[in-house]
Amino acid sequence: MPFTDRETKVWNEINEWEKNLFNYEPNDFQLTYEKYLERSFSLLPETVQKQFFSLVDTWLFHLHGMIQGSQLQMDAKERILSSGRVFIPDIENISDLKNLDINQLQYIAEQHIARHRLYSLAQGGLAGTGSSLLLGMDIPAMAVINLRVVQLIAMTYGYEVNTPYEMMTSLKVFHIGTLPPRIQKEGWILLKDELEKHENPYFYEGTEEITDITWLEQPLQQLFKAMVIALFRKKMIQGMPLISIAIGAGANYQLTRKVTELAHKYYQYRYLKEKEEFQI
């Protein structure tokens, strides 16, 4: 049977979002900044560059595994299954969630998205107090929050993240979600291309490199945010560094908003794409 009216509407929303992403035009400052960043990093020996990105990729792999195997994530997985059983009582496994309709899946996913955006807001506010410990924990904490919510969105739409293919895919979704819009469109095309070429449901056959020079902008933005927070932390309003708290909370919220938006669109796209292929 063809798409329902609601599924057609979501499909059109994804296409409209994709169109806006492709039509995004960076300004001169962004292009100049990107060229300066690439030129500066290219001054390092090629072996150093490869070692740096290899270390970042390895760290992300281990962090992904730690989150996925944690009791906190196991409990979240059970809550997702319990939420699915509200609509279909005989759901047993994550893959069974694909039997839910798009409205039900979107409802469950948006609960996790809203919760993790709130976590990012709180984490940014804590970092904004200017504490050296909290500022130092900000980048790892944001990586955990955003990787975790990508995993939860994937599971909500019926994709278990403990297989090599789904693990690599969720890591790439996280990585592309952190990129600036002018680069995100290339990552989105890559995700769709890999999905079209994907044949083995278990093994990952694409490139295993995740981060590259285009990703450097995000950690640099986090460092710039820390500098601004340090600058404003002594400007008290009613005994609280409200300006720096607002800066930290706003920056972290926007990052998680960007990551969750791309992740949600991607897994909605996969769900609907598989349904369309099954109908054919």
N, C-alpha and C positions, 0 to 999 in steps of 0.2 A: 504494500500500500504506500502511497506517496506521503510526503511530509504532512504533518498536521499544520493547521494555521499558525500555531505557536512555534513549531519547529521552523517553519518558513520565515517567521518574523525574526527568530534568533539567527538563522542563517544570513538573512539580509543585514542584520545588525553587525555580524562579523565581517561581512563584505564591505559595509560602510566604514567600519573601524579600520579595516585593511586599506581601503581607499585613502582615508585621511592620513594613515601612516606613510603610504607611498607618496602622497602629495606634499609631505612635510618638506619645507625648504629651510635649511640652516642659514643663519645670518653670517655676515662677514667675520664677526668676532669669533663665532664658533668654528668656522673653517680655519681661521688663522691660529686659534688655540690648538686645534687638532694637528695642524701641520707642525707647530712649534713643539708639541708634545712628542710626536713621532720623530722629529729631527733630533730632539734632545736624547731620547731613549736609544736611537740608532747609533749614538756616539759610543755606547757601551759595546764591548766585544760580543760577537754573535753567540759565543758559548755562554757568556754571562746572561744574556737575554733568555736563551733556552733554559738555562738552569733556574732562572727566576720564575718563568711561567710554569716549568715543570713542578717546582715546589708549591706554587699556588694551586695547580691542578691536583697534586697529591693531597694537599691540605683539604681541598673541597671534597675529594673522594672519601677521605677518612671522616670528615665532618658529616657528610651525607650518610655514611654507614652508621655512625654513632647515633644520629638522630633517628634513622629508620629502625634501629634495633633497640632504642630506648624504651623503657616502660611507659613513659609519657606518650610516646607515639603509638605504642601498642594499645593504650587506653583510648587514644583518639580514634584509632582504627575501629575499635569496638563500638565507640559512640556513633561513628559513621554507619556501621552495619545496623546498629539499633535504630538510627534515624530512618534507614531504608526500610526496616521491618514495619515501621508505622504505616507505610504505603503498601508493601508486599511482605506478608508475614513469613514466607518461606525462604527469605534471603539468607544464605549461609556464607558465601565468599564475596570478596571484593568484586570479582567479575560479574556476579549476579546483579550488581547495582546498575548494570547497563540495561536491565529490564525496566527500570524506572523511566518515566517520561521526563522531558527536558525541564518542565516546571519544578518537578520534585527534586531533580539533581541540582538545579540552580538554587533552590531554596536551601539545601544542605550546604552547598559550596559557599554561598554568601554568608552563612553563619560563621564559618571558619575565616573567611576573608575579613569580615567586620571585626572579629575578635583579634586577629593578628595585626590589623591596622591599629587597633587600640594598643596592643602590646608595643608596637613601634613608637606610637605617640608617647607612651609612658617611658620607654627606654630613652628616647630623645630628650624628654623632659628631665630625667635623672642625669643624663650626660650633660645637659645644659646647666646644671648646678655648678659645674666647673670642677668637680672632684677629679683629681688625677686618676684615681682608681676607676671611676665610672667612665671617664673619657677614654681610658685605655681599653676598657671592655666594650666600647661602643661598636667597633667594627666586627669583632667576633659575635657579639650579641645580635647584631643586625643580620649577619650571615645565617645564624641559627634560625632566627625568626622567619626570614624569607625562604630559606631552603625548606623549613618545616611546612610552611603554608603551601608551597608548590607541591610537596609530597601529598598533603591532605587534599588538595584540589584534584590531583591525579587519581587518588584512591576514590574520591567521591564519584568520579566519572567512570569507575570500573577498571582502573589501571593499577595493578600492584607494582610497587616501585622496588621490589627486591630482585628483579631479574636484570641481567646486564643491559638489555635494550632500554627498559623503562628507567633504570638508574641513570644511564647516560643522557637519555632524553630529558629527564627532570632537571639534571644538572645544566644542560644546555638552555632549557627554558628559563631557569634561574639566571644564568649568565646573560642571556639576551634581554631579559627583563630589566637588568641593571644598566644596560647600555643607553646612551642618549638616543632620542628618536631618529636622528639622521642616520644612525648605524643600525638601529633596531630593525629597519625594513629589510636590510640584507640578512639579518639573522632569522627573521620571519620566513623569508624565501627559503633559506637553508633548512629550517624545520619542516616546511611543507615538502621540499624536495626529498628529504630523507624519509618522510612518511610515505611518499609515492614509491620510493625504491625499496622500502622495507618489506621483506618477504618472510624472514625467520622471526617468529613471535618471541623468541627467547634471546638469541645472540645479537649483539650490536655489531654491524658491519661497516659503519662509517668511521670518520676520523675521531680519535679519542682525545685530541687536544681540545680543551675548553676555553681557557683564557688566551688572549693575545694582546697586542699593543693597544687595540681599540678599547680594552677593558680598563686601562690605566686611569682613565678619566674619573671613574667612580671612586676608587680609593683616594685619589687626589682631592676630589670634592669632599670626602669625609674628613680628610686632613685639614682642608681649608675651613670646614665647619668647626673643627676643634680649635683652630686658631681664632676664629671669630668669637666662639664661646669664651675662650680664655681672655679675649679682649674686653668682653662685656660682662664678665662674671662679677666684677666688683661694682658695677652700676646697680645699686640696690633700689628696689621700689617696695616700700613697706617691709624692709628687711629681707627681701627675696630677690635674687637675680632674675627677674621675670623676663627681661629681654633675651638673655642667653638661653633660658629655659624654652622660650617660644621659638627661638632659632633651632635648637636641637630637636624639639618635638615636631616642628613643621618639616624640617629636612628629612627626618626619619619616616614620618608619615607619608610624605610624597614618594619616597623610594619604595616603600612597601605597596603603596597604591599603584605605582608603575609596574612592579613585578607581578602583583596579583591580577592586574588587568590583563597583561599579556598571557599569563598562565591560564586564566579562566577562558579567554578567547581560544587559546590553543586546544585545551581539552574539550571545550564545547565543539570546536571544529572537528576534532577526531571522532567524537561521539556521533555527530551528525554525518560525517563522511562515511563512517563504517555503516551507519544505518542506510545511507543512500546506496552504497555498494551492495548491501545485503538485499535491498529491494530490487536492484537490477538483476 
